[in-house]
Amino acid sequence: MLGENHNFLEQLYEFFCKIFFPAFSGVSIKLATMMSKEKITPLRAILSYVVGIGITYLVYPLVLEYSSENMIPMFIAIIAMSGEKISEFLIYKWNIDTFLTSILDAFKDTLIKLINK
């Protein structure tokens, strides 16, 4: 049983140190440069982080296998920024943030109506 917890802690450490922090840093740099050009809504920022970190989580095994240990954080940050840029194009093109905001507002209104009854 202790071995299973130890394995989980190792995986959690690997996720935060090797995937989350480089991806978070890369997306933060990308958002900081974007903020100087245009206004960013909190929902778009959250979507950027989720997509950037999610893409790096999916690509991490390939990066781990085909790159040297010293270059992994740089590749993770570059992949996070690239994935976020692609998602930004899709978010702006299809107005996903407006769609999600309207769904959240409708859910909130429905919840308020149910509570007030």
C-alpha positions as CSV (number, residue, x, y, z in Angstrom):
1,M,0.0,0.0,0.0
2,L,2.8,2.4,0.8
3,G,4.4,1.7,-2.6
4,E,1.2,2.8,-4.3
5,N,1.2,6.1,-2.4
6,H,4.9,6.6,-3.1
7,N,4.2,6.1,-6.8
8,F,1.4,8.6,-6.7
9,L,3.6,11.2,-5.0
10,E,6.3,10.6,-7.6
11,Q,3.8,11.2,-10.4
12,L,2.4,14.3,-8.7
13,Y,5.9,15.7,-8.2
14,E,6.7,14.9,-11.9
15,F,3.5,16.6,-13.1
16,F,4.1,19.8,-11.1
17,C,7.8,20.1,-11.5
18,K,8.2,18.9,-15.1
19,I,4.9,19.8,-16.7
20,F,2.9,22.3,-14.8
21,F,5.5,24.9,-13.9
22,P,7.2,25.2,-17.3
23,A,3.8,25.2,-19.1
24,F,2.4,27.8,-16.6
25,S,5.5,30.0,-17.1
26,G,5.2,29.7,-20.9
27,V,1.5,30.6,-21.0
28,S,2.1,33.4,-18.4
29,I,4.7,35.0,-20.7
30,K,2.4,34.6,-23.7
31,L,-0.5,36.3,-21.8
32,A,1.7,39.1,-20.5
33,T,2.8,40.0,-24.1
34,M,-0.9,39.7,-25.2
35,M,-2.1,42.0,-22.5
36,S,0.1,44.8,-23.7
37,K,-1.7,44.7,-27.1
38,E,-5.3,44.0,-26.1
39,K,-7.7,43.4,-23.2
40,I,-7.9,39.8,-22.0
41,T,-11.0,38.6,-20.1
42,P,-10.5,36.3,-17.1
43,L,-12.3,33.5,-18.9
44,R,-9.9,33.7,-21.8
45,A,-6.9,33.7,-19.4
46,I,-8.3,30.6,-17.6
47,L,-8.9,28.9,-21.0
48,S,-5.4,29.7,-22.1
49,Y,-3.9,28.1,-18.9
50,V,-6.2,25.0,-19.2
51,V,-5.4,24.4,-22.8
52,G,-1.7,25.2,-22.5
53,I,-1.2,22.9,-19.6
54,G,-3.5,20.2,-21.1
55,I,-1.6,20.1,-24.3
56,T,1.8,19.8,-22.6
57,Y,0.4,17.0,-20.4
58,L,-0.6,15.1,-23.6
59,V,2.7,15.8,-25.4
60,Y,5.0,15.3,-22.4
61,P,5.7,11.5,-23.0
62,L,7.0,12.4,-26.5
63,V,9.2,15.2,-25.2
64,L,10.5,12.9,-22.5
65,E,11.4,10.2,-25.0
66,Y,12.9,12.3,-27.8
67,S,14.8,15.1,-26.0
68,S,17.6,15.5,-23.5
69,E,16.8,16.0,-19.9
70,N,18.2,19.6,-19.8
71,M,16.0,20.7,-22.7
72,I,12.6,19.3,-21.5
73,P,11.5,22.5,-19.6
74,M,12.2,24.7,-22.6
75,F,10.3,22.3,-25.0
76,I,7.4,22.1,-22.5
77,A,7.1,26.0,-22.4
78,I,7.3,26.3,-26.2
79,I,4.7,23.6,-26.6
80,A,2.4,25.3,-24.1
81,M,2.8,28.7,-25.8
82,S,2.2,27.1,-29.3
83,G,-0.8,25.2,-28.1
84,E,-2.2,28.2,-26.4
85,K,-1.7,30.3,-29.6
86,I,-3.6,27.7,-31.6
87,S,-6.4,27.6,-29.1
88,E,-6.5,31.4,-29.0
89,F,-7.2,31.4,-32.7
90,L,-10.0,29.0,-32.2
91,I,-11.4,30.9,-29.2
92,Y,-11.4,34.2,-31.1
93,K,-12.7,32.6,-34.4
94,W,-15.6,30.7,-32.8
95,N,-16.2,33.1,-29.8
96,I,-16.0,30.2,-27.4
97,D,-15.6,32.5,-24.4
98,T,-18.8,34.3,-25.2
99,F,-20.6,30.9,-25.6
100,L,-19.2,29.6,-22.3
101,T,-20.1,32.9,-20.5
102,S,-23.7,32.6,-21.8
103,I,-23.9,29.0,-20.6
104,L,-22.6,30.0,-17.2
105,D,-25.0,32.9,-16.9
106,A,-28.0,30.7,-17.9
107,F,-26.9,28.1,-15.3
108,K,-26.5,30.8,-12.6
109,D,-30.0,32.2,-13.4
110,T,-31.5,28.7,-13.3
111,L,-29.8,28.0,-10.0
112,I,-31.0,31.3,-8.5
113,K,-34.6,30.6,-9.7
114,L,-34.5,27.1,-8.1
115,I,-33.2,28.5,-4.8
116,N,-35.7,31.3,-4.6
117,K,-38.7,28.9,-5.0
